[in-house]
């Protein structure tokens, strides 16, 4: 509402109040209040900048924590017993004999000759007109086992732990295709397939697993027996001890036979596990000459682990250096410059590197195996020295992986892992520093809220004060104008 001044019988009367800045007096209330609040806002701006700095520190502490975790993991890998027990293997003829190593594999050389591959038994039925041809109802019983010598075989010995499986062939299951499906779903250790040639459709039955003990015999019982072994379900019966059978055997089940360093071995499968401790040989072809298999310590694996560790250390060292540095030219400091927790960790990392180890009788410092500290605090690698050290894995393992009673008699990788475990633990420096920063941020947030509330009140008070001043100045201006008018009139009447 605007302010007006009117004269009644020579007196002044106020009929309103100012609601917009500067109306009447020309006083710029908004500009004045804005300039005053800019000064009042400085403490809040400082609090906001402090919050930004704290958040940056918190973020960088988190990044450093992640880098420390990576260093811990790489140090753990480098001090792992699995790494140092690792081996690599090679076959001179991988197409005939594949080789792989596992735990406890010992370095060595082996001569392998493959005389026979393990195979399963295969029998084939006589040809029928089509896969839809029917054989009749009844049962088929399949039994796994091994046949004795001779042809026909002298005997059949049931496989230990295996029981005969009886398959019912009902009225809807009498076609060759349906019988195939019934056999396959019975999981009797035999797989069935239909092979069609110029003569017709034949049922092929094969052992699901290789080896002499996985041969099989099949007996048939017909619901309606016509007395002929060549018709109905009887056409699918097989017994290797019989003089004749309606099914013909195209492959006899047999074990793999090989020699390893002149020692004969036999296996139901073509995979020889632990014939040599920690070594798996997969036989793929019969050989006419020896296949040379070599097993050696996995120096490449150790070298990779060392390289990964150095990379992890350098990533951490470079990050700490950047975050704690001060650039005198730009006058810009790293987010963690002067941060005592970070500087303490940096000092501990350097201490691990500088203290000699008594774990190895050959080396005591990392520099002796080609890992030297560069001027920027990172590790530089001398490939020649490291290569020579890899030629003595026993002593290198001691220097890097020994878990000693004290820091001095522990390996360097073990030291770094121990340091990282403490720093990253629940009571470690990272949790402590993070907790402290979060507490500071919480206090800062509360201070900002309180400051904002005070500033709101201050702005309201200043605005009221200057609006009141503007109103009074407007009233004085109106009074002045009124008096001037009255004097002018008085002068005119006296003239």
Secondary structure, 3 states (H helix, E strand, C coil): CCCCEEEECCEEEECCCCCCCCCCCCCCHHHHHHHHHHHHCHHHHHHHHHHHHHHHHHHHHHHHHHHHHHHHHHHHHHCCHHHHCCEEEEECCCCCEEEEECCCCCCEEEEEEEEECCECCEEECCCECCCCCECCCEEEEEEEEEECCCCCCCCEEECCCCCCEEEEECCCCCEHHHHHHHHHHHCCCEEEEEEEECCEEEEEEEECCCCHHHEEEEEEEECCCCCCCCCHHHHHCECCCCCCCCCEEEECCECEEEEECCEEEEECCCEEEEEECCEEEEECCCCCCCEEEEEEECHHHHHHHHHHHHHHHHHHHHHHHHHHCEECCCCEECCCCCCHHHHHHHHHHHHHHHCCCCCCCCCCCHHHHCEEECCCCCEEECHHHHHHHHCCHHHHHHHHHCCCCCCCCCCHHHHHHHHHHHHHCCCCHHHHHHHHHHHHHHHHHHHHHHHHHHHHHHHHHHHHHHHHHHHHHHHHHHHHHHHHHHHHHHHHHHC
